[in-house]
Amino acid sequence: MNSTVNYIKEWQQALQLEILHLKKYGSTKYLVSNGHLLTSDGSFSYYFETGSSIKIPIGAIVRLEWGGIKQDGRILSSEGKSIIIVFERSLGDIIGEAFLYHDPWELLEQLIIRLDEIKRSKKKRLRIKRLMDPSMPQKHPVIESQSSVKELYARSKFNPVTFVWGPPGTGKTYTLARTVANHYLQDKKVLVLSHSNQAVDVLMAEISSFIKKKDRFKEGEVLRYGSQVGESLALHDDIVTGQLLGKHEPILVKEKEQLAEEKRLLKHDLSGSFSKRDTDQLIELEKKLAKVLEKIRQKEMQFVKEAKIIGTTLAKAANDETVYQKEYDLVILDEASMAYVPQVAFAAALSKHIIVCGDFKQLPPIASARDSLVKLWLKEDIFHRAGVAQSVEEGELHPHLFLLKEQRRMHPDISAFTNRVVYNNLVGDHESVSTSRESIMLAEPFANKAAVLVDTSLSGEYCITERTSHSRMNLWQLLLSFQLIHEAYVGGAKSIGYVAPYRAQSDLMEKLLDDLYEKERQTSDIIAATVHRFQGSERDMMIFDTVDSYPQNRAGMLLTGRESERLINVAITRTKGKFVHVSDTSFVNKHVYRSKTLRQLVDHQIQNNQLVAKKDIGKWVNNQHPKLRWMHARKLGDFLEDIESTKQEMVMAVPDLNSLSEEWQRYLMKRNPEVKLTIISSKRNPDVVSNQFICLPVSFSFFILDKRVIWLGLPVEANDRVQPPFLAARLDSPIMADELLSQFKKSE
């Protein structure tokens, strides 16, 4: 077994490698413009404008790049659509445009320093040893048939380390909150940590509610510490640092708000004048504000010292001495499967007892550097690295692993797959879940079905790689998925998630929703994202678009690689009452092994009569959106009307221009003579005259009229891998027309 000191050395090396990678290839990039030199007295401060609001902490290290020059600087001011950066050398008087890079690698540097401090403490090293090698005997009393809360309380009271395996919907927040509250009622000090602000908020709100119900709440003893506080705590502002400040230090808070407003107005004036008087006044305001913020900081430190339960993020805890220098009786680490192993070790070192809670069947931590140490310690979770997950794979629960085994989120028709395939029948359904999700299951689309597989086989070859990122996208499945969202919304659904494994596809859906569904989204919760963004959340209905299809010759690693089971598990288990899987089953059957989770999901859905074939589209499309219409591809009346009313430009794409029939050539001639025709194809045809020809391979046919109307699926005979019924889609969206055209930039 590795010694604790060796562990720490390897963790520090891994973190350093990740920092170097972020510094070199930092991915968070902002365009800044209208750069002006403000001051040059020893250091050089510059004002920049930004296209949107950028929230980078004051004092954060950033990198500016323009014209081949790279220069590190420090944020002096960042709010609204302007930013002030201090550099050690002059960059000239004016910078027209530049890129600003910021990555939170300073947080990783703080973690390295904390690990150095742990090395020097025998007590803290022992706590980490127990975390990494949880082979100590169980000390808690074993009582049959006790509640989850009572058992977890007993485990966390008597054992130094307790791992909690909390599959989706199994009452993790409920159980953790009551365990924390019970320790608090015994006058213990508890630190609640998580990878994300949202998870901390949810858990702290539940803890606060429970203590208030017991009529044991005392203001100041329960504290949500940090500035990024969300809506979950709207009803619990009496535990939020900022609200407590407003109550106890109203003059100080008012002074801060007044200075901030003065600064905002001055920066607005500065953007037009760049006068020395305004600049000097701004620097003076910054100094005054810094003094006020320091006073606020001192008061916040006092709140932390007096609190019995403190909730904050892992990053904040490692970066704030008020938190990490305090001693606790218990640390709760939620979402531990998304945290780096050295972060978990840091958390364990803070207390005599720790509860490490997460789900190692969901997504692992994310790191960027390609190195064996980074892979070992930053790209896999603590459950695997401490040997707890391996025990489960060998068919038994580790003695220090506590499983929450009854899910209450998903309708049983949805959970049947994950319970059996992902959780090996260790998780079951609570008896209430059928009736509690019935109303969602009964609603459209696919009324009376909780789980559905919408099969896109033999619809065409629509899966392409995005031109710049090479991430996959599939316009046909995108439009079908939007139609599903529309049917659900019209049917009364207000909580809908669209998830895709590829960023290009989820970004495209976000743009489509922004364009066609802006008004509807103001009164409902409709979101499109990759799987990572959905972890930790839930929706009444989820649409899982797997994207992969022909003409690709293999399924993507996201759906078939080492972590594909976790990705698919998260996509399914966000759902409460209706799960719709949009997938090309013919592609999956040919290109995905039976042992892979995606293939098992498709097979499971077919075996359980959840398949909806292409021919059934007329049965479930009941509400045509004004800007997206589905129709038979042989009925061309609407299309010909569109051609005749096109005023400026028509783009036609066909895989092989030689295959274009004389009939379709005549249709092209129906356009106004002033309308410019652009053709995209891999093959020329001398009989077809156009204003521009773009020689590029295209796997599916489409038309774009006047840069706004897209006809997808026409001409139908120009498409490969299509069988009746022949379908076409008409989309009116300038944004999507531009997106589609941008994939075919190269011209000849």
TORDOKE-188540 format. One record per residue (C-alpha): residue in three letters; x, y, z. Coordinates in steps of 0.5 Angstrom, whole numbers, padded with zeros to 4 digits, always signed. Layout:
alaXYZ/...
END
This chain:
met+0000+0000+0000/asn+0003+0007-0002/ser+0005+0011+0004/thr+0000+0018+0005/val+0007+0022+0004/asn+0007+0019-0003/tyr+0000+0020-0004/ile+0001+0027-0003/lys+0007+0028-0007/glu+0003+0024-0013/trp-0003+0029-0012/gln+0001+0035-0012/gln+0005+0033-0018/ala-0002+0031-0022/leu-0005+0038-0020/gln+0002+0041-0022/leu+0001+0038-0029/glu-0006+0040-0029/ile-0004+0047-0028/leu+0001+0047-0033/his-0004+0045-0038/leu-0009+0050-0036/lys-0004+0055-0037/lys-0002+0053-0044/tyr-0008+0051-0047/gly-0013+0055-0042/ser-0020+0054-0045/thr-0024+0060-0042/lys-0024+0065-0047/tyr-0027+0072-0048/leu-0026+0077-0053/val-0025+0084-0051/ser-0024+0090-0055/asn-0023+0098-0054/gly-0017+0097-0050/his-0014+0104-0047/leu-0009+0105-0042/leu-0011+0108-0036/thr-0005+0109-0031/ser+0002+0108-0032/asp+0005+0109-0025/gly+0010+0103-0024/ser+0004+0098-0026/phe+0000+0099-0032/ser-0008+0099-0032/tyr-0012+0098-0038/tyr-0020+0099-0039/phe-0023+0094-0044/glu-0030+0093-0046/thr-0033+0086-0047/gly-0039+0083-0051/ser-0043+0080-0045/ser-0042+0081-0037/ile-0036+0077-0035/lys-0035+0075-0028/ile-0028+0074-0026/pro-0026+0075-0019/ile-0022+0081-0017/gly-0015+0079-0016/ala-0015+0073-0021/ile-0010+0072-0026/val-0011+0073-0033/arg-0008+0072-0040/leu-0009+0077-0045/glu-0007+0075-0052/trp-0007+0079-0059/gly-0002+0080-0065/gly+0002+0074-0063/ile+0003+0077-0056/lys+0002+0074-0049/gln+0002+0078-0043/asp-0001+0076-0036/gly-0005+0081-0032/arg-0009+0081-0025/ile-0016+0083-0025/leu-0017+0090-0022/ser-0025+0091-0023/ser-0030+0086-0027/glu-0037+0088-0027/gly-0042+0089-0033/lys-0039+0090-0040/ser-0033+0092-0038/ile-0026+0090-0034/ile-0020+0093-0032/ile-0013+0089-0032/val-0007+0091-0029/phe+0000+0089-0032/glu+0007+0089-0030/arg+0009+0092-0037/ser+0006+0097-0042/leu+0002+0094-0048/gly+0002+0101-0052/asp-0004+0106-0051/ile-0009+0103-0055/ile-0011+0095-0056/gly-0017+0094-0061/glu-0019+0087-0060/ala-0016+0082-0056/phe-0017+0075-0053/leu-0018+0074-0045/tyr-0016+0067-0042/his-0018+0066-0035/asp-0018+0059-0032/pro-0019+0057-0024/trp-0012+0054-0024/glu-0010+0059-0018/leu-0015+0054-0014/leu-0011+0048-0015/glu-0005+0052-0013/gln-0008+0053-0006/leu-0010+0046-0006/ile-0003+0044-0007/ile-0001+0049-0001/arg-0006+0045+0003/leu-0003+0039+0002/asp+0004+0041+0004/glu+0001+0043+0011/ile-0003+0036+0011/lys+0004+0033+0010/arg+0007+0036+0017/ser+0001+0034+0021/lys+0001+0027+0023/lys-0006+0027+0025/lys-0008+0029+0019/arg-0004+0024+0015/leu-0008+0019+0019/arg-0014+0021+0017/ile-0012+0021+0010/lys-0009+0014+0011/arg-0016+0011+0013/leu-0020+0015+0007/met-0015+0011+0002/asp-0015+0005+0006/pro-0021+0004+0009/ser-0020-0003+0012/met-0021-0001+0019/pro-0026-0005+0023/gln-0033-0003+0023/lys-0035+0000+0030/his-0042+0002+0030/pro-0047-0002+0033/val-0051-0006+0027/ile-0059-0006+0028/glu-0063-0010+0023/ser-0069-0006+0020/gln-0067+0001+0022/ser-0068+0007+0018/ser-0063+0010+0013/val-0062+0016+0017/lys-0061+0012+0024/glu-0056+0008+0021/leu-0052+0013+0017/tyr-0052+0017+0024/ala-0049+0011+0027/arg-0044+0010+0022/ser-0041+0017+0022/lys-0041+0017+0029/phe-0037+0011+0031/asn-0033+0010+0024/pro-0028+0015+0022/val-0030+0014+0014/thr-0037+0013+0012/phe-0038+0012+0004/val-0045+0013+0002/trp-0047+0011-0005/gly-0053+0015-0007/pro-0056+0013-0014/pro-0061+0018-0017/gly-0067+0019-0013/thr-0065+0015-0007/gly-0066+0021-0002/lys-0059+0023-0001/thr-0061+0030+0001/tyr-0066+0028+0006/thr-0061+0023+0009/leu-0055+0027+0009/ala-0059+0033+0012/arg-0062+0029+0018/thr-0056+0026+0019/val-0052+0033+0020/ala-0058+0036+0024/asn-0057+0030+0029/his-0050+0031+0030/tyr-0052+0039+0031/leu-0057+0037+0036/gln-0051+0033+0040/asp-0047+0040+0039/lys-0042+0038+0034/lys-0039+0042+0029/val-0040+0040+0022/leu-0037+0042+0015/val-0042+0041+0009/leu-0038+0041+0002/ser-0039+0040-0005/his-0036+0041-0012/ser-0042+0045-0014/asn-0045+0051-0011/gln-0052+0048-0013/ala-0051+0042-0009/val-0049+0046-0003/asp-0055+0050-0003/val-0060+0045-0004/leu-0057+0041+0002/met-0056+0047+0007/ala-0064+0049+0005/glu-0066+0042+0007/ile-0062+0042+0014/ser-0064+0049+0015/ser-0072+0046+0014/phe-0071+0040+0019/ile-0068+0044+0024/lys-0073+0049+0024/lys-0079+0044+0024/lys-0075+0041+0031/asp-0076+0049+0033/arg-0068+0048+0035/phe-0066+0054+0030/lys-0061+0059+0032/glu-0059+0065+0028/gly-0052+0065+0026/glu-0051+0057+0028/val-0053+0055+0021/leu-0049+0058+0015/arg-0048+0058+0008/tyr-0042+0061+0007/gly-0040+0064+0000/ser-0042+0069-0005/gln-0045+0065-0011/val-0052+0063-0007/gly-0058+0061-0012/glu-0065+0060-0012/ser-0065+0054-0007/leu-0064+0058-0001/ala-0069+0064-0003/leu-0074+0061+0003/his-0067+0061+0008/asp-0064+0067+0007/asp-0063+0067+0015/ile-0057+0062+0014/val-0054+0066+0008/thr-0048+0070+0009/gly-0050+0076+0005/gln-0057+0077+0008/leu-0054+0076+0015/leu-0049+0082+0014/gly-0055+0086+0011/lys-0058+0085+0018/his-0052+0086+0023/glu-0048+0091+0019/pro-0053+0095+0014/ile-0049+0101+0014/leu-0043+0097+0012/val-0047+0094+0006/lys-0050+0100+0004/glu-0043+0104+0003/lys-0041+0098-0001/glu-0047+0099-0005/gln-0046+0106-0006/leu-0039+0105-0008/ala-0040+0100-0013/glu-0046+0104-0016/glu-0041+0110-0017/lys-0036+0106-0020/arg-0041+0103-0025/leu-0043+0110-0027/leu-0036+0112-0027/lys-0034+0106-0032/his-0039+0108-0036/asp-0037+0115-0037/leu-0030+0113-0038/ser-0032+0109-0044/gly-0033+0115-0047/ser-0027+0120-0045/phe-0021+0116-0042/ser-0020+0123-0038/lys-0014+0123-0033/arg-0019+0126-0028/asp-0024+0120-0029/thr-0019+0115-0029/asp-0016+0118-0022/gln-0023+0118-0019/leu-0024+0111-0021/ile-0017+0108-0018/glu-0019+0112-0011/leu-0026+0109-0011/glu-0023+0102-0012/lys-0018+0103-0006/lys-0025+0106-0002/leu-0028+0099-0004/ala-0023+0095-0002/lys-0023+0098+0005/val-0030+0096+0005/leu-0030+0089+0003/glu-0024+0088+0008/lys-0029+0090+0013/ile-0034+0086+0011/arg-0029+0080+0010/gln-0027+0081+0017/lys-0035+0080+0019/glu-0036+0074+0015/met-0030+0071+0018/gln-0033+0072+0025/phe-0040+0069+0022/val-0036+0063+0020/lys-0032+0062+0027/glu-0039+0062+0031/ala-0043+0058+0026/lys-0044+0050+0028/ile-0046+0048+0021/ile-0042+0051+0015/gly-0044+0050+0008/thr-0039+0052+0002/thr-0036+0049-0004/leu-0029+0045-0004/ala-0026+0050-0008/lys-0028+0056-0002/ala-0026+0051+0003/ala-0019+0050+0001/asn-0018+0057-0001/asp-0021+0061+0005/glu-0017+0060+0012/thr-0023+0061+0016/val-0026+0055+0014/tyr-0019+0050+0013/gln-0016+0052+0020/lys-0022+0051+0024/glu-0023+0044+0027/tyr-0030+0040+0026/asp-0033+0034+0029/leu-0036+0031+0022/val-0035+0033+0015/ile-0040+0032+0009/leu-0038+0031+0002/asp-0043+0031-0003/glu-0042+0030-0010/ala-0036+0026-0008/ser-0035+0022-0015/met-0034+0029-0019/ala-0029+0031-0014/tyr-0021+0030-0015/val-0018+0025-0010/pro-0014+0030-0007/gln-0020+0035-0006/val-0023+0029-0002/ala-0017+0028+0002/phe-0016+0035+0004/ala-0024+0035+0006/ala-0022+0028+0010/ala-0016+0032+0014/leu-0021+0037+0017/ser-0025+0033+0021/lys-0025+0026+0026/his-0030+0024+0022/ile-0032+0024+0014/ile-0038+0022+0010/val-0036+0021+0003/cys-0043+0021-0001/gly-0044+0020-0009/asp-0045+0015-0014/phe-0039+0012-0018/lys-0044+0010-0023/gln-0045+0017-0025/leu-0040+0022-0029/pro-0033+0022-0026/pro-0028+0028-0025/ile-0026+0032-0031/ala-0019+0034-0032/ser-0015+0036-0038/ala-0008+0034-0038/arg-0006+0028-0041/asp-0001+0024-0036/ser-0001+0018-0032/leu-0002+0021-0026/val-0007+0026-0028/lys-0011+0020-0030/leu-0010+0016-0024/trp-0012+0022-0019/leu-0016+0027-0023/lys-0020+0023-0028/glu-0023+0018-0023/asp-0027+0018-0017/ile-0025+0017-0009/phe-0030+0011-0009/his-0025+0007-0015/arg-0019+0010-0012/ala-0020+0007-0005/gly-0022+0000-0007/val-0030+0001-0005/ala-0033+0001-0012/gln-0028-0005-0014/ser-0032-0009-0008/val-0039-0008-0011/glu-0036-0010-0018/glu-0034-0017-0014/gly-0041-0018-0012/glu-0041-0015-0005/leu-0041-0008-0001/his-0035-0006+0002/pro-0036-0006+0010/his-0036+0002+0010/leu-0040+0003+0004/phe-0047+0005+0006/leu-0052+0004+0000/leu-0059+0008-0001/lys-0063+0003-0005/glu-0070+0005-0006/gln-0071+0010-0011/arg-0077+0015-0011/arg-0075+0019-0018/met-0077+0015-0024/his-0083+0012-0026/pro-0081+0004-0026/asp-0082+0003-0033/ile-0076+0008-0034/ser-0072+0006-0028/ala-0073-0002-0030/phe-0067-0001-0034/thr-0062+0003-0030/asn-0064-0001-0024/arg-0062-0008-0027/val-0056-0006-0032/val-0053-0001-0028/tyr-0054-0002-0021/asn-0054-0010-0022/asn-0061-0010-0018/leu-0058-0007-0012/val-0063-0001-0013/gly-0071-0002-0013/asp-0077+0003-0013/his-0081+0006-0008/glu-0088+0003-0008/ser-0090+0011-0009/val-0087+0012-0015/ser-0092+0009-0020/thr-0097+0013-0018/ser-0093+0020-0016/arg-0091+0020-0024/glu-0097+0018-0027/ser-0100+0025-0029/ile-0093+0026-0033/met-0093+0019-0036/leu-0101+0020-0038/ala-0099+0026-0042/glu-0097+0027-0049/pro-0093+0026-0053/phe-0094+0018-0053/ala-0099+0019-0048/asn-0100+0013-0043/lys-0092+0011-0044/ala-0087+0013-0039/ala-0081+0010-0044/val-0080+0011-0051/leu-0075+0010-0057/val-0076+0014-0063/asp-0073+0010-0068/thr-0070+0014-0074/ser-0067+0009-0078/leu-0068+0009-0086/ser-0069+0017-0085/gly-0063+0019-0089/glu-0055+0020-0087/tyr-0055+0026-0083/cys-0050+0025-0078/ile-0044+0030-0079/thr-0038+0033-0075/glu-0038+0040-0074/arg-0033+0044-0078/thr-0029+0047-0073/ser-0030+0043-0067/his-0031+0036-0070/ser-0036+0035-0065/arg-0042+0031-0068/met-0049+0034-0070/asn-0055+0031-0073/leu-0060+0036-0076/trp-0066+0031-0077/gln-0066+0028-0070/leu-0065+0035-0067/leu-0072+0037-0071/leu-0075+0031-0069/ser-0073+0032-0062/phe-0075+0040-0062/gln-0082+0037-0064/leu-0082+0032-0058/ile-0081+0038-0054/his-0087+0042-0057/glu-0092+0037-0057/ala-0090+0036-0049/tyr-0090+0043-0048/val-0097+0044-0052/gly-0099+0038-0047/gly-0098+0042-0041/ala-0091+0040-0039/lys-0086+0045-0036/ser-0080+0042-0034/ile-0077+0039-0040/gly-0069+0037-0041/tyr-0066+0035-0048/val-0059+0032-0047/ala-0054+0030-0052/pro-0047+0027-0052/tyr-0044+0032-0056/arg-0043+0039-0055/ala-0045+0041-0062/gln-0052+0038-0062/ser-0054+0041-0055/asp-0051+0048-0057/leu-0055+0047-0064/met-0061+0046-0060/glu-0060+0052-0055/lys-0060+0056-0061/leu-0066+0053-0064/leu-0070+0054-0058/asp-0068+0061-0057/asp-0070+0062-0064/leu-0077+0059-0064/tyr-0078+0058-0056/glu-0076+0064-0053/lys-0083+0066-0050/glu-0085+0059-0048/arg-0078+0059-0044/gln-0080+0065-0040/thr-0085+0061-0037/ser-0082+0054-0037/asp-0076+0050-0035/ile-0074+0048-0042/ile-0066+0047-0042/ala-0061+0043-0048/ala-0054+0041-0045/thr-0049+0036-0045/val-0050+0030-0040/his-0045+0034-0035/arg-0049+0040-0034/phe-0055+0035-0032/gln-0052+0031-0027/gly-0055+0033-0020/ser-0061+0036-0023/glu-0068+0033-0025/arg-0074+0034-0030/asp-0081+0031-0031/met-0079+0029-0038/met-0072+0028-0041/ile-0070+0027-0049/phe-0064+0023-0050/asp-0062+0024-0057/thr-0056+0020-0058/val-0054+0023-0065/asp-0050+0018-0068/ser-0052+0015-0075/tyr-0050+0014-0082/pro-0046+0016-0086/gln-0041+0015-0080/asn-0038+0009-0080/arg-0037+0008-0072/ala-0041+0010-0066/gly-0037+0015-0062/met-0033+0014-0056/leu-0038+0018-0052/leu-0043+0013-0053/thr-0039+0007-0053/gly-0032+0008-0049/arg-0030+0007-0042/glu-0035+0012-0039/ser-0041+0011-0043/glu-0045+0007-0038/arg-0044+0013-0033/leu-0046+0018-0039/ile-0052+0014-0041/asn-0054+0013-0034/val-0054+0020-0032/ala-0058+0022-0038/ile-0064+0017-0036/thr-0064+0018-0029/arg-0065+0025-0029/thr-0072+0023-0031/lys-0078+0023-0027/gly-0084+0021-0031/lys-0083+0021-0039/phe-0076+0019-0042/val-0076+0019-0050/his-0070+0016-0053/val-0068+0019-0060/ser-0064+0014-0064/asp-0062+0010-0070/thr-0063+0003-0068/ser-0060+0000-0075/phe-0054+0004-0074/val-0053+0002-0066/asn-0055-0005-0068/lys-0049-0005-0073/his-0044-0001-0070/val-0045-0002-0062/tyr-0043-0009-0059/arg-0048-0012-0055/ser-0044-0011-0049/lys-0044-0004-0049/thr-0050+0000-0045/leu-0053+0004-0051/arg-0054-0003-0055/gln-0057-0006-0048/leu-0061+0000-0048/val-0064+0000-0055/asp-0065-0008-0054/his-0069-0007-0047/gln-0073-0002-0050/ile-0075-0006-0056/gln-0076-0012-0052/asn-0081-0008-0048/asn-0085-0005-0053/gln-0083+0002-0053/leu-0081+0003-0060/val-0084+0008-0064/ala-0082+0007-0072/lys-0081+0013-0077/lys-0088+0010-0080/asp-0092+0012-0073/ile-0090+0020-0074/gly-0097+0022-0076/lys-0099+0019-0070/trp-0095+0023-0065/val-0094+0029-0069/asn-0101+0033-0067/asn-0098+0040-0066/gln-0095+0043-0072/his-0090+0049-0070/pro-0092+0055-0074/lys-0084+0055-0076/leu-0083+0047-0076/arg-0087+0043-0081/trp-0087+0036-0082/met-0090+0033-0089/his-0090+0028-0094/ala-0084+0029-0098/arg-0087+0027-0105/lys-0092+0033-0104/leu-0089+0039-0106/gly-0094+0044-0107/asp-0092+0048-0101/phe-0084+0047-0103/leu-0086+0050-0110/glu-0089+0056-0107/asp-0083+0057-0103/ile-0079+0057-0109/glu-0083+0062-0113/ser-0083+0067-0107/thr-0076+0066-0106/lys-0073+0073-0108/gln-0065+0073-0107/glu-0062+0067-0106/met-0063+0059-0106/val-0058+0054-0104/met-0059+0047-0106/ala-0055+0041-0103/val-0055+0034-0106/pro-0050+0028-0105/asp-0049+0027-0112/leu-0051+0033-0117/asn-0051+0027-0123/ser-0057+0024-0120/leu-0061+0030-0120/ser-0067+0028-0124/glu-0070+0032-0130/glu-0076+0034-0126/trp-0072+0037-0120/gln-0068+0041-0126/arg-0075+0044-0128/tyr-0077+0046-0121/leu-0070+0050-0120/met-0072+0053-0127/lys-0079+0056-0123/arg-0075+0061-0119/asn-0075+0068-0121/pro-0069+0069-0126/glu-0066+0074-0121/val-0065+0069-0115/lys-0058+0067-0115/leu-0057+0059-0114/thr-0051+0056-0110/ile-0050+0048-0111/ile-0047+0044-0106/ser-0045+0037-0108/ser-0039+0033-0109/lys-0040+0031-0116/arg-0042+0037-0122/asn-0047+0036-0127/pro-0046+0040-0133/asp-0053+0040-0135/val-0055+0044-0128/val-0053+0051-0129/ser-0052+0055-0122/asn-0049+0062-0120/gln-0044+0058-0115/phe-0042+0051-0114/ile-0039+0049-0108/cys-0035+0042-0109/leu-0036+0039-0102/pro-0038+0032-0100/val-0045+0033-0097/ser-0049+0026-0094/phe-0056+0029-0094/ser-0060+0034-0099/phe-0063+0040-0097/phe-0065+0047-0099/ile-0064+0054-0096/leu-0068+0060-0099/asp-0067+0067-0098/lys-0062+0065-0092/arg-0068+0063-0087/val-0073+0057-0090/ile-0069+0050-0090/trp-0073+0044-0093/leu-0069+0038-0090/gly-0070+0031-0094/leu-0071+0034-0101/pro-0070+0032-0106/val-0072+0025-0103/glu-0069+0021-0109/ala-0062+0024-0108/asn-0062+0021-0101/asp-0058+0015-0099/arg-0061+0010-0094/val-0068+0012-0094/gln-0075+0008-0094/pro-0082+0010-0094/pro-0085+0014-0091/phe-0081+0019-0094/leu-0081+0025-0090/ala-0079+0032-0091/ala-0079+0038-0086/arg-0079+0045-0087/leu-0076+0050-0082/asp-0077+0058-0082/ser-0070+0060-0078/pro-0065+0065-0080/ile-0060+0063-0075/met-0061+0055-0076/ala-0060+0057-0084/asp-0054+0060-0082/glu-0051+0055-0078/leu-0052+0050-0083/leu-0049+0054-0089/ser-0043+0055-0084/gln-0041+0048-0085/phe-0040+0048-0092/lys-0035+0054-0093/lys-0030+0052-0098/ser-0032+0054-0105/glu-0029+0053-0111/
END
